[in-house]
Amino acid sequence: MSRRAASLAVDPALRAGPVPDAACPALLPGAAFPDRDVLRLVEAHGLTGSWTWTFATGEQAWSPGFYRLLGFAPGAVRADYGLFLSLVHPEDRPVVEANAQVMRDGIFNDHTVRVIRPDGSLRVLTSRGTIYVTPEGRPRAVAGVVLDVTDAERLAVLQREEQRRRRALFEQAQAWTHASPCGTPFRIASRELLSLTGLSQQDFHADWTQVLVPEERERACDRIRSLLETGRSFVVEQHLALAHGERGRFRGVFAPVRDAEGRIETWASLNSRIDGVRPAPAGLARRGLEQAVRGAHLRAARGLLDWSMADLAAASGLSLSTIRRLEEGGEGPAARSRGAALAALRRAGIGFAFVEGETLAVAKVR
């Protein structure tokens, strides 16, 4: 099957040439695309382009906007699938090549690919197309549009990175930030708060005081409302009713965020736990903590449990020689045996937590 099957092609609204007849009415002028002037206006902003491909002739061309998306002046190069494919990031080429089935099966797969322009800049383009058929049902042409979604993709990447950072801090220190619209501060809870308390957004919306231990709910409700009414920053400390029947003391620092006229738009808060040893972290935070554990920490943990190395070996399923290497620093920080030993100690009631800088605390928490 020819590579042309996935190619981008002639836009009949912008260039004269072979255009399917009434069997493909949507490709006729005025049917598939908006007025030419409107289309030119949209494409002039450099964020979109259009294309078609007529199967009968195999002729290919791109609209001026699509040329610009690829980093060319309109008409500067011949519209060619091979050229387009050479610009697609190598890791994304199979996605485009899969569209070879358009001629045979009449199927066009919308796709999003990275394109490396001739000047070396990278853009993310998403293509959406439609197949047109003959009266006999055979694929006759394909037409579509291409959008530059680079900024949206970059924003999504940054958001994912920020979410990972927030999650790592939350897992390690049970600390998080949140912003609530002014006037409705008790409508939406942060994911971190819901994770701690085991409540749903519906539960919180119905009665936000459920996050607090029962004996503090009435007083806290009145107090926080009165503090919000002052319009000034404030700090509160209260016990949260955690999931599984536990409780924890948390501090919340609240600050108003104002617009240019001085009106409060949102209330921002920084929340953190201020009592006891935190539960075992997970994810990135857990991996970072486990890699900080040294032989001295393992010996201290055994001492708190009154365990021998043989006891730890039995509880973890590791050999005595492996436990000895761990305590003597003979196993690397990413060794699987380290995780097994720490898991056994946690099951026995040992907790690990950073208390300041790189200082790692070991405690018996139950």
C-alpha positions as CSV (number, residue, x, y, z in Angstrom):
1,M,0.0,0.0,0.0
2,S,1.4,3.4,-1.0
3,R,2.4,5.9,1.7
4,R,0.1,8.3,-0.1
5,A,-2.8,6.7,1.7
6,A,-2.0,8.8,4.8
7,S,-1.2,12.0,3.0
8,L,-2.5,15.5,3.4
9,A,-3.8,17.1,0.3
10,V,-5.6,19.7,-1.8
11,D,-8.0,22.1,-0.2
12,P,-10.6,22.8,-2.9
13,A,-11.7,26.0,-1.1
14,L,-8.3,27.5,-1.6
15,R,-6.9,26.0,-4.8
16,A,-8.4,25.0,-8.2
17,G,-7.9,21.4,-9.2
18,P,-9.6,18.0,-9.3
19,V,-12.5,18.1,-6.9
20,P,-15.0,15.2,-6.4
21,D,-18.3,15.8,-8.2
22,A,-21.8,15.6,-6.7
23,A,-21.0,12.1,-5.3
24,C,-19.0,14.1,-2.8
25,P,-21.2,17.1,-2.3
26,A,-19.5,18.1,1.0
27,L,-16.4,18.9,-1.0
28,L,-18.1,21.3,-3.4
29,P,-17.5,25.1,-2.9
30,G,-19.6,26.4,0.0
31,A,-20.4,22.9,1.3
32,A,-17.4,21.7,3.2
33,F,-15.6,25.0,4.1
34,P,-16.6,28.4,5.2
35,D,-16.3,31.5,3.0
36,R,-12.8,31.8,1.6
37,D,-12.2,35.2,3.3
38,V,-13.2,33.8,6.6
39,L,-10.9,30.8,6.2
40,R,-8.0,33.0,5.2
41,L,-8.6,35.1,8.3
42,V,-8.6,32.1,10.6
43,E,-5.5,30.6,9.0
44,A,-3.6,33.9,9.1
45,H,-3.3,33.5,12.9
46,G,-1.0,30.6,12.3
47,L,-2.9,28.1,14.4
48,T,-4.8,26.1,11.8
49,G,-4.7,24.8,8.3
50,S,-6.8,22.6,6.0
51,W,-6.2,19.8,3.5
52,T,-7.9,17.4,1.2
53,W,-6.8,14.5,-0.9
54,T,-8.5,13.3,-4.0
55,F,-8.0,9.5,-4.5
56,A,-8.7,9.5,-8.3
57,T,-5.7,11.7,-9.1
58,G,-3.6,11.2,-6.0
59,E,-2.8,15.0,-6.2
60,Q,-1.8,16.5,-2.9
61,A,-1.6,20.1,-1.7
62,W,-1.9,22.0,1.5
63,S,-3.7,25.2,2.4
64,P,-1.6,28.3,3.1
65,G,-2.3,27.9,6.8
66,F,-1.0,24.3,6.8
67,Y,2.2,25.4,5.0
68,R,2.7,27.9,7.8
69,L,2.1,25.2,10.5
70,L,4.9,23.1,9.0
71,G,7.3,26.1,8.9
72,F,7.1,26.9,5.1
73,A,5.9,29.9,3.2
74,P,2.7,29.0,1.3
75,G,3.6,27.3,-2.0
76,A,7.4,27.3,-1.2
77,V,7.6,23.5,-1.5
78,R,5.5,20.9,-3.3
79,A,2.8,19.4,-1.1
80,D,4.0,15.9,-0.6
81,Y,3.4,13.1,1.9
82,G,7.0,12.1,2.1
83,L,8.0,15.7,3.0
84,F,5.3,15.8,5.7
85,L,6.3,12.5,7.1
86,S,10.0,13.6,7.2
87,L,8.9,16.4,9.5
88,V,6.9,14.2,11.9
89,H,8.8,13.2,15.1
90,P,10.2,9.7,14.5
91,E,8.3,8.3,17.5
92,D,5.0,9.6,16.1
93,R,5.4,8.4,12.5
94,P,3.6,5.1,13.0
95,V,0.5,7.0,14.0
96,V,0.4,8.8,10.7
97,E,1.4,5.8,8.6
98,A,-1.5,3.8,10.1
99,N,-3.8,6.0,8.0
100,A,-2.8,4.0,4.9
101,Q,-6.1,2.3,5.3
102,V,-8.1,5.3,4.1
103,M,-8.1,4.3,0.5
104,R,-8.8,0.6,1.1
105,D,-11.3,0.8,4.0
106,G,-12.5,4.4,4.0
107,I,-11.3,4.9,7.5
108,F,-9.4,8.0,8.6
109,N,-7.9,8.0,12.1
110,D,-7.7,11.4,13.7
111,H,-4.3,11.9,15.3
112,T,-2.0,14.2,17.2
113,V,1.7,14.3,16.3
114,R,4.8,16.3,17.0
115,V,6.3,18.0,14.0
116,I,9.9,19.3,13.8
117,R,10.0,22.3,11.5
118,P,12.9,23.1,9.2
119,D,14.2,25.7,11.7
120,G,14.3,23.1,14.5
121,S,11.3,24.3,16.4
122,L,8.8,21.6,17.6
123,R,5.0,22.0,17.3
124,V,2.2,19.6,18.2
125,L,-0.4,19.3,15.5
126,T,-3.8,17.5,15.7
127,S,-5.6,16.5,12.6
128,R,-9.3,15.8,12.2
129,G,-10.6,14.5,8.9
130,T,-13.7,13.1,7.1
131,I,-13.9,10.4,4.4
132,Y,-16.1,10.9,1.3
133,V,-17.4,8.1,-0.8
134,T,-18.8,7.4,-4.3
135,P,-22.4,6.3,-4.8
136,E,-21.1,2.7,-4.8
137,G,-19.6,3.3,-1.4
138,R,-15.9,3.3,-2.4
139,P,-13.6,5.9,-0.7
140,R,-13.2,8.8,-3.0
141,A,-11.6,11.6,-1.0
142,V,-10.6,12.8,2.4
143,A,-10.6,16.3,3.8
144,G,-9.9,17.8,7.1
145,V,-8.3,20.5,9.3
146,V,-5.1,20.6,11.3
147,L,-4.8,22.6,14.6
148,D,-1.7,23.7,16.4
149,V,-2.2,22.5,20.0
150,T,1.4,23.1,21.1
151,D,0.6,25.6,23.8
152,A,-2.2,23.4,25.2
153,E,0.0,20.3,25.2
154,R,2.8,22.2,27.0
155,L,0.3,23.5,29.5
156,A,-0.9,19.9,30.1
157,V,2.6,18.7,30.6
158,L,3.3,21.5,33.1
159,Q,0.1,20.7,34.9
160,R,1.0,17.0,35.2
161,E,4.5,17.9,36.5
162,E,3.0,20.2,39.1
163,Q,0.5,17.5,40.1
164,R,3.3,15.1,40.6
165,R,5.2,17.6,42.8
166,R,2.1,18.3,44.8
167,R,1.4,14.7,45.3
168,A,5.0,13.9,46.4
169,L,4.9,16.7,49.0
170,F,1.5,15.6,50.2
171,E,2.6,11.9,50.5
172,Q,5.6,12.9,52.5
173,A,4.4,15.8,54.7
174,Q,0.6,15.7,54.3
175,A,0.8,19.4,53.2
176,W,-1.1,21.0,50.3
177,T,-2.5,24.2,49.0
178,H,-6.1,25.0,47.9
179,A,-8.1,27.9,46.5
180,S,-11.8,28.5,47.0
181,P,-14.0,31.0,45.2
182,C,-15.0,33.9,47.4
183,G,-18.6,33.4,48.7
184,T,-18.5,29.6,48.3
185,P,-15.5,28.5,50.3
186,F,-17.2,25.3,51.5
187,R,-18.4,24.0,48.1
188,I,-15.3,22.2,46.7
189,A,-12.7,20.3,48.7
190,S,-9.1,19.6,47.5
191,R,-8.3,16.1,46.3
192,E,-5.8,15.9,49.2
193,L,-8.4,16.7,51.8
194,L,-10.8,14.1,50.3
195,S,-8.0,11.5,50.3
196,L,-7.3,12.1,53.9
197,T,-10.9,12.0,55.1
198,G,-12.3,9.4,52.7
199,L,-15.2,11.8,51.8
200,S,-16.6,12.5,48.4
201,Q,-17.1,15.9,46.8
202,Q,-20.8,15.4,47.3
203,D,-20.3,14.7,51.0
204,F,-18.2,17.8,51.4
205,H,-20.7,19.9,49.5
206,A,-23.6,18.7,51.6
207,D,-21.8,19.4,54.9
208,W,-18.2,20.5,54.9
209,T,-17.8,20.1,58.6
210,Q,-17.7,16.4,58.2
211,V,-14.0,16.7,57.6
212,L,-13.7,17.7,61.3
213,V,-13.9,15.5,64.4
214,P,-17.5,15.7,65.7
215,E,-16.8,17.7,68.9
216,E,-15.2,20.6,67.0
217,R,-17.7,20.9,64.1
218,E,-20.1,23.5,65.5
219,R,-17.5,25.8,67.0
220,A,-15.3,25.6,64.0
221,C,-18.1,26.4,61.6
222,D,-19.0,29.6,63.4
223,R,-15.4,30.6,63.9
224,I,-14.2,30.2,60.3
225,R,-17.2,32.0,58.9
226,S,-16.6,35.0,61.2
227,L,-12.9,35.0,60.2
228,L,-13.8,35.0,56.5
229,E,-16.1,37.9,57.0
230,T,-13.2,40.1,58.3
231,G,-11.5,39.8,54.9
232,R,-8.1,39.4,56.5
233,S,-5.7,36.5,56.6
234,F,-6.0,34.1,59.5
235,V,-4.7,30.8,60.9
236,V,-6.7,27.9,62.3
237,E,-5.7,24.7,63.9
238,Q,-8.2,21.8,64.2
239,H,-8.5,18.1,64.2
240,L,-9.6,16.3,61.0
241,A,-11.6,13.1,61.1
242,L,-9.4,11.0,59.0
243,A,-10.3,7.8,57.1
244,H,-10.5,4.5,59.0
245,G,-11.5,6.2,62.2
246,E,-8.2,8.1,62.8
247,R,-7.7,11.7,63.6
248,G,-5.0,14.3,63.0
249,R,-4.2,17.9,64.0
250,F,-3.8,20.2,61.0
251,R,-2.9,23.9,60.6
252,G,-4.5,26.0,57.9
253,V,-3.2,29.4,56.8
254,F,-5.9,31.3,54.8
255,A,-5.2,34.4,52.7
256,P,-7.6,36.5,50.5
257,V,-6.6,37.0,46.9
258,R,-7.9,40.3,45.6
259,D,-8.5,41.7,42.1
260,A,-7.3,45.1,40.8
261,E,-10.2,46.9,42.6
262,G,-9.5,45.2,45.9
263,R,-12.4,42.8,45.8
264,I,-11.7,39.3,47.2
265,E,-11.8,36.8,44.3
266,T,-10.6,33.6,46.1
267,W,-9.4,32.4,49.4
268,A,-6.0,30.6,49.2
269,S,-4.9,28.2,51.9
270,L,-1.8,26.3,52.9
271,N,-2.6,23.3,55.0
272,S,-0.3,20.9,56.8
273,R,-0.3,18.3,59.5
274,I,1.3,19.3,62.8
275,D,1.0,16.2,65.0
276,G,2.8,12.9,65.2
277,V,4.5,10.7,62.6
278,R,2.9,10.7,59.2
279,P,1.6,7.5,57.6
280,A,4.0,5.8,55.2
281,P,4.3,7.9,52.0
282,A,3.7,6.4,48.6
283,G,4.8,6.9,45.0
284,L,7.8,9.3,44.4
285,A,7.9,10.4,48.0
286,R,8.1,6.8,49.2
287,R,10.9,5.9,46.8
288,G,12.9,9.0,47.9
289,L,12.5,8.1,51.6
290,E,13.4,4.5,51.1
291,Q,16.6,5.4,49.3
292,A,17.5,7.6,52.3
293,V,17.3,4.6,54.7
294,R,20.8,3.5,55.8
295,G,22.0,0.6,57.9
296,A,21.9,2.6,61.1
297,H,18.2,3.2,60.5
298,L,17.5,-0.5,60.1
299,R,19.5,-1.3,63.3
300,A,17.5,1.4,65.1
301,A,14.2,0.0,63.8
302,R,15.2,-3.5,64.9
303,G,16.1,-2.2,68.3
304,L,12.7,-0.6,68.8
305,L,11.1,-3.9,68.0
306,D,13.7,-5.9,70.0
307,W,14.4,-7.9,66.8
308,S,17.6,-9.7,65.8
309,M,18.8,-9.7,62.2
310,A,17.3,-13.2,62.0
311,D,14.0,-11.9,63.1
312,L,14.0,-9.2,60.3
313,A,15.1,-11.8,57.8
314,A,12.2,-14.1,58.7
315,A,9.6,-11.2,58.7
316,S,10.8,-9.9,55.3
317,G,11.5,-13.2,53.5
318,L,15.1,-12.2,52.9
319,S,18.2,-14.2,53.8
320,L,20.3,-13.4,56.8
321,S,23.2,-12.5,54.6
322,T,21.0,-10.0,52.7
323,I,20.0,-8.3,55.9
324,R,23.6,-8.1,56.9
325,R,24.6,-6.5,53.6
326,L,21.7,-4.0,54.0
327,E,22.9,-3.0,57.4
328,E,26.5,-2.8,56.3
329,G,25.7,-0.7,53.2
330,G,26.5,-3.4,50.8
331,E,23.1,-3.1,48.9
332,G,22.4,-0.2,46.6
333,P,19.8,2.4,47.5
334,A,17.4,1.0,44.8
335,A,17.8,-2.6,45.8
336,R,14.5,-4.6,46.0
337,S,15.6,-6.2,49.2
338,R,15.6,-2.8,50.9
339,G,11.9,-2.4,50.1
340,A,11.1,-5.8,51.4
341,A,12.9,-5.1,54.7
342,L,11.2,-1.7,55.1
343,A,7.8,-3.2,54.4
344,A,8.3,-5.8,57.1
345,L,9.3,-3.1,59.6
346,R,6.3,-1.0,58.7
347,R,4.0,-4.0,59.3
348,A,5.5,-4.4,62.7
349,G,4.7,-0.8,63.6
350,I,7.8,1.1,62.5
351,G,7.5,4.5,60.8
352,F,10.1,6.5,58.9
353,A,9.9,10.3,58.2
354,F,12.1,13.2,57.3
355,V,12.1,15.6,60.3
356,E,14.6,18.3,59.1
357,G,16.8,18.5,56.1
358,E,18.0,15.0,55.3
359,T,17.5,13.8,58.9
360,L,15.5,10.6,58.8
361,A,13.6,9.7,62.0
362,V,12.7,6.2,63.0
363,A,9.8,5.6,65.4
364,K,7.5,3.0,66.7
365,V,4.1,4.3,65.8
366,R,2.0,1.4,67.2
